[in-house]
Amino acid sequence: MIRIYADYREKNSGVPDLLKDLGVIVIFDNLSVADYVLSDEVGIERKNVSDLINSVFDKRFFDQLNRLSEAYKEPYLLVEGNLDRIKEITSRWKAINAALLSATVDLGIRVIYSSDKKDTAEILLKMAEKISKKTTHFAINLHEKPKFENLRDMQLYVVESFPNIGAKLAEKLLERFGSIENICKASVIELEKVIGSRKRAEDIYKIIHSKYSKENGENNKKKNNNQSSSVSLLDFLEPK
């Protein structure tokens, strides 16, 4: 089955419903970049003619497409609707043409066109089918990764990725332990002293020290379904 990820803001556009009618599994998510994601490398920004014009004149256009080109190896802009309407809506139609040209030449965005929502859904399906033939499995990253200016920002980003650890706590942990390596070596008690919460300290310890297994997610779901009691720290540790 073909799977396509769609941003929640596309839910009422009608396109996801048309995709479902074509047999596509549509998975909604809060996408930080793109309206549709077909693979880890392919992100698509969809704009109807009116939205295209508005986004160019209110200066959202280049910000959105710049982030799209940074997040995906193959970024696409899908323009939906009758392009003749651009001249009907605005006398500054040349600015729209210039923006589309700049998106292609300067940002490397691939621009594709559809006549209507039905055409859009069919294009997305055909693209997804071609991608699925190239690979039997791929993991899709739905979240934008920021660009880093220095090592410190990279370290903070890694530590902030732990659950319930914001920028301030990440900085406190790095200042206390000196490096990500030392944070990983810290005991639950040492982590708790900095974080101020036993539960959060245990969560981080479990993430760092539990052996990775593809079955872990399914086993934990079954465990949660069969047991009403909460899972303890010991459940995540390998027996000595």
C-alpha positions, -999 to +999 in steps of 0.1 A: +000+000+000+012+035-008+016+058+022+017+096+020+023+119+049+002+151+049+003+182+071-028+187+093-035+220+075-042+200+043-070+180+060-098+203+048-083+209+013-100+179-002-067+165-016-063+139+012-098+126+007-091+122-030-059+104-022-079+080+000-103+074-028-074+063-049-064+037-023-036+058-006-030+056+031-028+092+043-011+098+076-016+133+091+012+149+111+023+184+121+049+188+094+074+216+101+082+218+064+062+208+033+025+199+028+031+163+017+061+140+023+066+110+000+099+098+013+128+110+034+141+128+004+109+141-012+089+170+002+061+188-016+047+223-010+013+226-025-001+260-035-032+269-054-031+300-076-045+324-049-022+311-022+008+314-046+001+350-052-005+358-016+026+340-004+048+360-029+034+394-019+034+387+018+070+373+016+062+338+029+071+323-005+109+323-003+110+315+034+089+284+029+108+272-002+142+279+013+133+257+043+119+231+019+152+230-001+172+227+031+151+199+045+147+177+014+171+165-012+142+166-038+120+196-030+089+202-051+065+231-055+031+219-068+011+248-083-026+240-085-051+257-108-055+277-139-024+299-143-043+324-165-061+335-133-029+351-121-033+379-147-069+383-137-061+386-100-031+409-101-015+433-126+018+424-110+018+390-126+054+393-137+065+392-101+049+358-098+067+345-128+100+359-115+094+342-081+088+309-097+119+313-119+140+322-089+127+292-069+139+270-097+172+286-105+183+299-071+168+273-047+167+242-069+130+237-064+113+215-089+080+231-100+051+210-112+016+220-122-019+205-117-052+216-131-072+209-100-073+190-067-082+157-084-052+162-107-030+170-076-040+137-059-032+117-091+002+134-094+010+127-058+000+091-062+021+086-094+051+102-077+047+080-046+044+049-068+076+057-086+095+063-054+082+030-039+096+011-068+131+025-062+132+013-026+116-015-006+119+004+027+127+039+039+123+058+071+106+092+068+119+121+088+090+144+093+108+172+111+130+199+100+166+198+112+181+232+118+214+245+105+240+249+132+266+276+134+289+260+160+296+229+180+278+243+211+245+246+192+249+210+180+255+197+215+225+216+229+203+202+200+213+166+209+206+170+246+173+189+239+161+159+220+157+139+252+120+139+264+110+169+286+144+185+283+142+221+271+169+246+262+176+256+298+178+221+312+200+211+283+224+239+291+224+230+328+232+193+320+261+203+297+275+228+322+273+203+350+287+172+332+309+190+306+300+168+276+273+146+261+295+116+269+296+124+306+258+129+306+255+094+292+277+080+319+258+097+347+238+078+372+201+083+378+209+101+411+234+124+394+209+133+366+181+139+391+203+164+410+205+186+379+170+179+364+151+180+397+128+151+387+134+114+394+109+104+367+127+125+340+161+113+352+150+077+349+135+083+314+168+097+302+188+068+318+165+043+302+169+058+267+207+059+270+213+024+285+185+002+271+196-021+244+180-011+210+157-037+195+131-034+168+108-055+189+110-031+219+082-009+207+058-038+201+068-056+233+062-025+253+028-020+238+018-056+247+032-051+282+012-019+286-020-037+273-016-067+296-005-048+327-022-020+345+008-012+366+035+012+353+068+000+339+097+004+363+133+013+355+144-023+360+122-034+331+144-016+307+178-027+319+196-058+306+201-085+332+237-087+344 
